[in-house]
């Protein structure tokens, strides 16, 4: 359990976080928000990397993040490229004060989970960006922290690895508190049970996947593609999809214009509804 | 921590460009060391010169260390590793400490290699005992301290700045600590040369003076390497300050005392800064005009501001029969000098000469009463309404030409470091150094206690910690020196310097031979005198002969010529002839043009101008002395050829020793007429 209470962060006159209050339980929580919404700032404040202007973060046992083991995968993750994968993880294992007797097995287990066991002797400099990301995920898992925080974890991963990551997170969900920050709704839908939508430094909405999807209830419609331009601009075209062999636009609108066919909203619709101020 | 450091070392070693630069830096240190050792084995040059080779390039190593530290320590931040590490708040400082291990090891290696070779050099040169502490201090101050600061600066910039900004800061650092930054304060003060005040930017400049200021100054045979106390303090300020700034990064954030540690470090840094700017007698080989301890300060004082500080000559109305001095050389010379005064009648104003670098704090009379005094440059006037049998001066300060600090002492008798009765000229405009004539003085009783941390030698005998005896002008020399009885003389010499004092006997014999040929009836150099080797600290004083001691530039063939001309009055209008005369004695075969061509009409005109200008317009006279040199040499050599060596030399020596109003031109042409021309 993690309680975030009235978290504020200002950089001069600019307010990056404006009194964010939220609560995270065990399982996977998705933190959704557009670029610049303050997601990374929120994570960094929660981890104690930067000091919030106001508010506090309390973990379930009453400790702050500085005093407990938290697995954190930052958005920009890198390693000393001169070290091998094994040495790089050994470095993080030492920083995490993992007992020396358990280091080797712990590293092997983490590497196995990210499918890099065979790459342990390769130098980091020879790895692709996606592989470095996986090493990062492995280093996050080192020491079996009870809280895992991932910032854009699937950036740079190929589709297969994204699936593997989602499977990994699903497996950890039962025993860990996991927070995944991303703007890729698809990643969240697959693994998260709860979602928080952050926009302009404010937690605009939170709840289960269904709760978020429901925010767009009555606002999602299908419109034939060739008729899209006939309407006023009081709606958003989300995307074009094929339905029964016809190309239709999936739109979001406060009003149901003639020819608008209601459709079931998704989490992405709910998220867009929030960020567009239509919720 | 060891594991982290080990892995950081692995990363450093595998990063071949950095490793290559580091290895090259260490190889360069070792190569310089090998060069020095081989120089000693081959006796290429004086030990001081050999040891100094490296110091001139000491800017290179802190710069290399700063760049490598930046490159290495910035990598985790640039590749994005830093934020991952911040998620381990308990051990994040260990990551930074581990990252400092490779540059720190590089600094340690450079220092160790440097020191090892220096130790080998002084061992091979058999100067282990004399130079060991000095060499160690030099290695710490000139290598370890700047490199450590370079490393801390590199790490600090790596933590916060992009590569361009980081390199800009490091380049600025290199410029500021390097020798060429002096151009800024030097230019700012230039108005002084026109008699104005100038702007003194040297205090700001001093803030960055981690390295010896002048790249040409490596080591002086007496003073040793420049180990100014200011630079220790400035080094301490930067190291403590940078560590205080870095402490939140490299210190354990859970440690309770970290805030207090920062405050403590910052406080000590400020104390170091204050200590660095306390008055001192450090010898600065730079070109500041403002500080009496700089090389050119005296020249600026006496020559550029001559109107402000005129030289005066007024004989004393009293006689000092005994001096009792308590001297101490630490950061600067501090002195209490008591004088027993003999006088027939009451003297209202007691006139003394005391070098202007020493500031008098108090003057006491016979009964301990405070006396009024006025110190105007080199001249002090003490007024008393009653007759005084004893006058005591308290003063302290520094000098450049003649120094006294914890590292070296050079207080020759011809320098007024103690109150000399009457107003006498302190500065010799011909030799361009502080050189006071002592010929009018009578031998006086001296009892001097000198508290100094270096071996100290005087022409006075030492008894129970006091130097006592009768002397016209007591001299003190302290530093990296040795003394030995050579023939009938007590020689004070510098083992790290050039020349072999054993040659003194031959050189004196050579002097005697010339004295015989020149008809010198009473030699100024007498058996039993103390001969002091002149250190490189002094500004071209040449040889100086005092009644009970003499100073020579070195123990080589030029000694005889130097001493002979030292006994002749220094006159700007005869300077060329003095030089030609000394050169001929030094090397009769000569290298001058002896083809028989006489001086041109232009030469004659220049000589005439020099004659007319001197002695009233020294600047103008000097302007003509150098161009006239060739003409004087040619005329002198013609004279020698026409009259024969002995007669020409005798004539010339007599002329140089005399106060004759005859000009150099008249003297030379008079003889030459009807012969060479």
Contacts between the chains, C-beta under 8 A, distances in Angstrom:
chain1	res1	chain2	res2	distance
A	44	B	83	7.9
A	47	B	86	7.3
A	47	B	87	5.8
A	48	B	89	6.1
A	49	B	83	6.8
A	49	B	86	4.6
A	49	B	87	7.3
A	65	B	89	7.5
A	66	B	89	4.3
A	66	B	90	7.7
A	66	B	253	7.8
A	67	B	89	7.9
A	67	B	90	7.9
A	70	B	87	6.1
A	71	B	87	7.5
A	72	B	83	7.9
A	72	B	84	6.9
A	72	B	87	3.5
A	73	B	84	7.5
A	74	B	80	6.7
A	74	B	83	3.9
A	74	B	84	5.7
A	74	B	87	7.6
A	76	B	80	3.7
A	76	B	83	6.7
A	77	B	80	5.3
A	77	B	81	7.6
A	77	B	83	7.7
A	77	B	84	5.9
A	78	B	76	7.5
A	78	B	78	7.8
A	78	B	79	3.0
A	78	B	80	3.5
A	78	B	81	4.8
A	78	B	84	7.9
A	79	B	79	6.8
A	79	B	81	5.7
A	80	B	7	7.9
A	80	B	8	7.9
A	80	B	11	4.5
A	80	B	75	6.5
A	80	B	76	6.9
A	80	B	79	7.4
A	80	B	81	6.7
A	81	B	79	7.1
A	82	B	10	7.0
A	82	B	11	4.2
A	82	B	12	7.8
A	82	B	14	3.8
A	82	B	15	5.3
A	83	B	7	6.3
A	83	B	10	6.5
A	83	B	11	5.6
A	83	B	14	7.9
A	87	B	7	5.7
A	87	B	10	6.7
A	90	B	3	7.1
A	90	B	7	6.7
A	91	B	3	7.8
A	91	B	4	6.5
A	91	B	7	5.0
A	92	B	84	7.2
A	92	B	88	7.6
A	94	B	3	4.6
A	94	B	4	5.5
A	94	B	7	7.8
A	94	B	91	7.6
A	94	B	94	8.0
A	95	B	4	7.2
A	95	B	85	6.4
A	95	B	88	4.3
A	95	B	91	4.6
A	95	B	92	7.5
A	95	B	94	6.9
A	95	B	95	6.1
A	96	B	88	5.7
A	96	B	91	7.4
A	97	B	90	7.0
A	97	B	91	6.4
A	123	B	14	7.9
A	136	B	84	7.0
A	139	B	84	6.7
